[in-house]
Amino acid sequence: MIRLNRRHALGLMGATAGGLLLPGYARAQGARPSVTIAVQKITNNNTLDPWNEQSNVGERVLYPNLWEGLILRDWMGDQGPVPGLATEWRRIDDKTLELKLRQGVKFHNGDEMTAEDVAFSFSAERVFGDTEPAGGKTIFAENYKPETAKDIPANVPGIGRRKWPSLAGVEIVDKYTVRFHNATPDVTMEGRLYAGGSQILNRRAWDEAATYAEWAAKPVTTGPYYVEEYRPDVSLTLHAFDDYWDGRPPLERITFVEVPEVSSRVNGLLSGEYDFACDLPPDQIGNVMNTDGFEVQNSTIWNHRISVFNTQNEILADPLVRRAMTHAIDREAIVQALWGGMTVIPAGLQFESFRSSDMFIEGWAVPEYNPQLARDLLAQAGYKGDAIPFRLLSNYYTNQVATGQIMTEMWNQVGLNVEIEMKENWGQIMDSSTTPGVRDWSASNTINDPITPMVTQFGPNSVPQQRKEWTNDEINDLSLVMETSTDRAQRKKAFARMLEITEREDPVYQVLHQNAVFTGMKSSLGWKAAPAFAMDFRASNWPANG
């Protein structure tokens, strides 16, 4: 994480000084403060269920302030595992993981967390439906038909098997001990427990809710804050939970307000309406930094911006055309023009964290920028200039529209007829009733292993395969190797081959650059941003005099 000072902002962006505004935030003596955070989006599907809200924006509002797992992600550190609702864990064998629960943990309704809550959190009723614990098979939403309003949505079982392909069940050993039983070996079981989705809910609150929608709007969890009010597409207010197991929360309330326009977020921050403004593009840094009492914190994060190709489009069904599209993009030009050099181009769909498990493929790189090669590939494909749709949201991702416009121009320069189609939401982006083409997306690493994102985002139960955008039999076979093999060399060889297929031979995506987050805030707060979308408002990340 980098805290940008005024000199840095001036030198980097060449910005002009803005008006001087006094910060509107004031701490009351002896009382906990509250904060208001302007975000471009709160959730994508209007629920607070981590299995259903698998998104970057969901990460920001769900973790670590509301939902918690047995093993936690070290948000303010190396993003690795740390004890959470479990204090210790050990392997019984390659298929079995035993965990000791933290005793005395309270849910927001006052219940003590026990092994029963943990087992239910990974049950068929809660997550898996009637799916079987076996990887390699794509679970389509149409395979699961909710029969009552209490049943989980049709997409959740497939997401469950995306994250836990072979989990057979959770055994209750005693009140404070559980065992996770897999149908196959899995070296990543511990990692899966701190990935999004594997958080623990209160069984009684689930049973008492009349419908899934009612429960998902106000889930009862163990986090430092509970849901006070949720107004989909408007705001989410979290309130301090003073019986939190890890100490009294430092804030009274956290209110996330949905403010889609960047300028409105910045103006609201500088006027004192908001304490934080998220997802600022680099060209707005100067506006914030040149105003007394404000700063911008930024960091590259474990997330890459990518484009996804839909092979239901007859033109994109030809891998030669997709390969041409990957060679037509000058990624370095995008990074310099739109990001001021404040992010990097990664080695394909890889993260530096892979080195900790010796799974990083040395010498791999994104496809070279080679316009002539792109033209040659299009000639080989017999491409005749038919239009290819490029679906975009209005800056769901930072710099999204500007990036899309630059990419479209680069594609046009090699003879590709790519046409931008602006969409209002993800439902329209994924709509298969009209001709699909290229879409924007991002890919996250969550567990220090290339199983995320390679298998979770492009394997048999990935969104592209579940939505029938693309499939590849060899990728699905290699995904099984990644999920079940305990031989590191075999897994690394499988991952290397998956990179060759997905980025060269049969491209399903192209990596653009590593993502970065820029958060404007009042300097007086003394808060630090995590190298992630998540915003940590636990006591450990708030100044003692706050």
N, C-alpha and C positions, 0 to 999 in steps of 0.2 A: 504494500500500500504506500502511495506517495501523497504527502500533503503538499499541495501546491501553494507557494507563497506568491505575493504580488509581483515580485521581480520575475519569477519563473513564468507567470502568466503573460506578462508584458512581452518578455523576450520571445516566448514561444508563439504567441498568437498575434502580436502586433496590435493589440486591442487598444481602443481609445478609452480614456477614463469615463466612468459613468457618474451619475449624480450621487452625492453623499446621503445615505439614509441610515438612520439609527436603527439598530436591531429592536424589533418589537417584543422579543422574548424577555421575560423577567422572572427570576426565581423568587418565589415567596419564601420568606424566612420560616424554617421549621416544617414546611410542607413540601411534598413531592411535586416536581414539575410534571407537566404533560407536554407532549409534542405533537405537531401536525406535520405529516409527510405528504408531499405532492408526488404522485406516481402517474405514469402514463396509463397503467392498467392495473387493477387489483387482482382479478382472476379472469380466466378465459371462459369458464363454464358456469360461473355463478354458484360454486360450492366451495366449502373449506375442507374438503376431503382430499388428503394427499394422494390417494390412489386415483382419484378422478382429475385432480388439478396437477397434471404433470407438465409444469411450465416454468419458465424463468420468472415470470411475474408472481407465480404461486410461491416459489422459493422465498421471495422477498417477504411476503406476509405470513407464511406458515412457519418458517424456521428462523431462529430457534425460540421465538417468543411464544408460540402457541403449541406446536406439536413437538414431541420428543420420542426417541427410540431407546431401545435397550443399550445400544452403543451410539454415541453421539459423534458428529463430525466436528473437528476442531476448527470452527469457523474463523477464529482470529489467529490461528496458527498455520500449520502445514496442511490443513484440510483432512488430516488422517484421523484414525479412530481414537476416542477417549471414552472412559466409562460414563454411562448415563443412568438409565433406569436399571441397568445391570452393573454390578460392581466388579465382577470378574467373569471370565469365560474360559472354557477349555474344550479341546477336541477329544471326543470319545473315539472317533475313527474318522475316515474320509467322508462319511455321510452324516455324522452326528455331531452337533455342537451343544454343549451344556452351558447354561448361564445362571448365575446367582443374582437374584433380584435385590435391588436396594430396598431395605425395609423401611416402613414408615412414610413412603411417598403417598401424597394425597392427590386425588383428582379434584377438579374444580367443584364437584358436588359434595366433597367431604369424604368420599369413599377411599379406603386404602387400596392402592394398586397391589394385586396379587397375581399369581400364575394363571388364574382363570381369565383375567382380562387379557393377558398376553396371548394365551392360546386362542381366545376368541378373535383377537386382532388379526390372526392369520388363518381363520376358518373359512370353510366353503361359503357360509352365509355372508360373511363380511367381505371376502375377496374373490375366491376362486370359483364359485358356482359349482357346476358339475364337470369342470375340466380335470384332466388326469395329470399327475406329476411326471411328465415326460417331455423333454425338449424336442426341438426339431419340427414340431407341427404348428402351423399357423392357426391361431384362434381368431375367428372373425366375429364381429359384434352380432351378426345375424345368427350365429350359433347359439346365442343365449337370449332367451325371451323372458324378461321380467313378467311375473304373473300378478303381482300386487304392487301397491305404491310403496311397500316396505322393502321390496327387493332392490338389490344393487343395480345400477344402470348396466345396460348391455355391454358397454365397452370395458367395464372394470375387470371381469375375469381374464380377458386377453392382456390387460396391463399387468395383472397379477402374475401371469405366466411369463410375461416379458421380464419381470424383476425376479421372480422365483420359479423358474421353469420346472424344477423337480422337487419342490418342497412337498413332502407327503403329509406332514402334520407336526403339531407341537404337543409334546407330551408334558403333562403336569406331574412332576416328580414329587413335589410338596408345595406348600403355600408360596415359597420363595425360590423355587428351583424349576427350570423348564429345560427341555431338550428339543432342539430342532432336528427333525429326521428328514433327510433327503432320500429320494429314490435312487440317486446316482451320486458318485463322488463329486465334490465341488470345493475347490480351493478358495472360492470367493464368498463363502457363506458369511464370514464375519463382516466383509465389506458390504454385502447386501443389507445387513442390519442397520447401517447408517446411511443408506441411500433413501431417496424420497419414496414414501409409501410405507416403509416398515416402521411406522410409528404406532404408539400404543393408545388405544381408546378405552373408555369406561364402558364395560359390558352393560351395566344397569341403565345408563343413559341411552344406549342404543336400543335396548328392549323397550324402554318407556316411550320413545319417540313414535308418533303415530305413522310417520312416513320417512322414507330415506331423505327426502328434500328437507323436511323439518330438522332431522338430525344433522345433515350436512351444512346447514346454515348456522348451527350453533353447537358444534361438537364439544363434548366434555373430555378434556385432556389433562395432562400433568404440567403443562408449561408455566412459565412465570407470569403469564397474562391469560385471561379468559376472554371469550367473545362477549362484549357488552351489547354491541349493535352491529348488524351487517345489512347494508343497503346495496344490493348488487348493482354494479356499474356506477355507484355513487361514492360510498365510503365504507370503511371497516374500522370500528373502534374496539380496541383491546383494553381491558382494565386489569390493574395489578391484582395478582393472586397472592395474598400475604402468607398463605400456608405453603408456599412453594418450597420444595425440599432443599434447594440450594441457596436459600436466603431471600430476604424481602426484596422485591423488585424495586429499582430506583425511581421508576416513573409511575405516576398515577394512571395516566391514560396514554395510549398511542393511537392516533387517528390517521389512517391512510385515506387520502382524498384522491379520487380519480380526476386527473387534469391532463387530457390527451395532448394539448398543444404545448410545445417546449417554451414558447414565449410566455405563456400564462404561468407556467411553473416558475420560470425565472423571475417574472415580475411579482408574483405572489411571494416568493422568497424575499426579494429585496424590499418589498413593502411591509414585511412583517406578518403577512397572513400565514405563511408556512415557515416551519423551522428547518425543513429539509426539502430539497428539490432533486429528484432522482432522474437518471438517464439523460444527463445533459450532453449534448454533442460538444466536441472540443472547441468549436468556434464560439461557444457561449462562456467559456472559462473567463475570458477577460471581463465580460459584463459583471460577473460575480466578484472576481478577485479585485477589481478596481473600486469596489464599494467597501468602505470601512466597516469592519465587524463581520465580514463574510469570508469564507474560504471554500476551496474545492478539493475534495479528496478523490484520488483515482487509483486504479490498479487494473492490470490485466488479470483476467479470471480464467477459471477452468471451463471455458466455453469457447467454441469456435463458430464463427459465422459461416454458413454454408448455403449452397443452392442445391435443390433437389430436382431431379429429372423424372418426369412421369412418362413411362413407356406405353401408356394407353394412347398417347398421342402417336399417330402413325409415323410422323417424321422422327420423333425421338425414340421410336422403337429400334431404329438403326443405331448401334453403338458408335459408328463412325461420326454421326452428327453430334452425339454427346461428347465424344472425344474432341471434336473440333471446337465445341463450345468451351471446354476446359482450357484449351491452348490459346484462345482468343482474349483471355482476361489478363490484364497487366495488374496483378495484385499489389505490387509495390507502388504503383501510381495511385491506387485507391488509398493505401495506407498513408501516403504522404499528403495527398490532396484533402482527404476528409478527416484524417486522424492526426495530422501534424507529426507523423512518425511516432505517435504515442502508443502504438501496438505493434505486433510482429506477425510475420507470415510463418506459421508452424510447419513442421515436417509432416504434412498430410494430416490425417485424422489421428494425431498423436499428441500427448501431453508430456511435459518434462517429468511429471509424477510417475510415469511408467518406468523410469530408470530405477526407482526404489525396489521394484520387483524384477529387474533385469528383463523387461518386456518391451523396451524401446528399440525400434528398428533403425539402426544407424544407416546413414546414407540415403534414406528415403526423403523425397521432397514432393511438393505439389507439382502438377504438370507445368512444364516450362511455358513462359509466354513466347509464343511463336506463331505470329499471324499467318506466315506462309504455310506452315504445317497445317494450320486450321483450314486454309483455303484448299490445300491438297486433299485433306480428308473429306471435305464437302464435295469435291469433285469426284472422289472415289464413291461416295454415297449416292451420287446422282441427284443431289439436292437442287431443286428447281426454284427456290425462293418463296415457297409457301410460308405463311405467317405462323409463328410459334408464340403462343401466349405466355406472358411472364406476369404472374399474379403477385401483387404487392399490397401490403397494408401500409397505412400512413404512419410510418415511423414507430411501429411496434418495437422494432429494433432501432437503436441509435443510428442515425444517418441512413436509414433504410431506403428512403425514396431517392436521395442523392446517389447512393451506391447503385441502386437499380438503374437510374438514368445513365450513369457512367458505363455500367456493364452493357446496357442495351446499345449504346453508341459503339463500344468496342466490338460487340457481336456484329453490328451492322457494317463495320469497317471490313470485316472478312467475308461479307456477303450473306450473313444470316439475317432473316427478316423477323426480328423479335419485336413484339408489340406489348407494351406494358398495359396491364389491366388492374386498375385500382379496386381493391375490395375493402369492405367495412369490417369484416370479422373473419375468424378462422373457419367458420362454417362455410363461408363463401370461397375461401382459399382452397378448401378441400372438396368442394362440390364436384362430383363426377358426372353430373347431368349435362354439363357443357364441356366443350373441348378443353382438356387440361394441357399443361405444358411444363413450365419451370416455376418453382415457388421458392420463396425464402424460408430459411429455417436456421436453427443453431444446434450444436451438438455439445453435450456436457460430459465431463469425466467426473465421477462422484466417488469412486472407490479405489483409486490408485492402480487400476488394472484396465487393460484395453477392452475388457468385456463391456465396460461403459466408456465410450459410446458405440463401439463397433457392433457388438451383438445386440445390445438393447435398442439401438436406433436403426439398425439395418439387417438384423437377423430375422428369423422366422416370425417372431411376434413383435416386430418393429412396426411403427406407424406406416412406413411405405409398403410393407408387405401386407399388413392387415387392411390397408386401404387399396391394395392391388395396384399401386403405382409402379411397382418393380418387384421382381423376384429373381432368385438365382439359386439353383439346386446345390451348386458347390458351396456357396456361402452358407446355406442352411446346414450342410454336412459339417463344414468347418466350425460353425457355431456350436454344434454338439461337442466337438473337440474342445473348444474353449470352455464350455460349461462343465464338462465331465472329466477331462484329463487332469491327472495330478503330476504329469511330466512337464516341467517348465519348458524344456527344449521343444517338445512337441507342440505345446501351446504357442510358443513364440513363432515357430515355423508356420503354424496355422494362421496366426495374426498377420505375418508378413504376406502370406498368400492372399488373405482377405483384402489387404491394402492394394495388391496388384489388380484384383478383380474389380473392386468398387471404385478405384480411382484411375485405372488405365484400360482394362479390357472391356468391362461392361459397366461404365460409370453410372452410379445412382446419385452421386453428389459431387460437388466440387468444393473444396475448402477455400475460403477467401482470406480470412485472417483470424487471429485470436481476438476474442472480444475483450472489451475494457469497459469499466463503469466509471462514471464521473458523477459525484454527488455534491451538490452545493449545500452549504449549511452555515448556520450562525457560528462564528468562531468561539463564542462564549460557552458553547455547549461542552467542548472538550471531548466529544465522542470520536471514535475511530471507526473507519469503514473496514469491513472485512474484504479479503480478495475473492468476493463472491457477490451474487445478487442479494443474498440474505443480509438483513440488518440486525445486528446483535444489540439488544437493549437489556441484557442481563446486568446485574450489579458489577460483574467483573469488567464490563466495558463502559462504565459510566463513572465520571469523577466522583470521589468521595464527598466533595463539597457541593455535589449537584443537588 
